[in-house]
Amino acid sequence: MGVDRNVDKEMKLFLRIILDICIAIAVLNGWWPIAIILVLIGAWFFKLYIEIIIAGVAYDALFGMTHGMGWRGYEGTIFSVVLLIVVKLLKKLVR
């Protein structure tokens, strides 16, 4: 019984790392629709998927945060925080 639990944890960790790599590739290439879909999948299946905020900050660092843009330069970070909160609330309602 203990072996199955460890295998399950290792499999979840492996899947989380693979998903993080795919999100990083999508963000680096600017494929935001793919990144959003992958982030939604990760947020739904994993308990605390803080990688959403990391992806939002990385997206802003690459494609936003230009002088004179105001809050629009941080829309990836803002969107990722809102997305994390919405998914958490939906998970509580559904589960």
C-alpha angles and dihedrals in degrees: 000000000000091000092056091052092052092048090050092051092047092050092050090049091049092049091047092052092048090049091049091052091050091049091049091051091048092049094046091052093044095243094146097167090057091044091052092051092048092046091051090051091050094046091050099047102037126063101230111012101182090162086089091073092044090053090049093051091046091050091051092047091053103037108013140034093087118160111264097022094104115194091348088074088065099043093115092057093043091047092049093051092048090047091052092051094047093049091048091052092047091050090054092050096047101038 
